[in-house]
Amino acid sequence: MQLTSLLAWNEVKHTLGPRQSAVLSVLETKGPCNNLEIARYLELPINSITPRCKELRLKGLVCEREQRPCSITGRQSIIWEVKQERVQQALI
């Protein structure tokens, strides 16, 4: 990742709430995940993660990558990923 991308990312993260930032951090460090996987990484209930993912989608910072079986339950789930280009544009 380029320095400008990292600077943009740091700026955007400061405008988010703590849970939104935590969800973005998980997606950034662990890669694409579903809500339950994010909840497990953060050791939080899923009902505190699902609304944060929606908020991040509405801000254009997170998007759907694919649908695949959940690594925890085996059920089909939506996998989220960070939209890097959108994070960079947030500062422009």
Secondary structure, DSSP 8 states (H G I E B T S, - for coil): --HHHHHHHHHHHTTS-HHHHHHHHHHHHH-SB-HHHHHHHHT--GGGTHHHHHHHHHTTSEEEEEEEE-TTT-SEEEEEEE-HHHHHHTT-
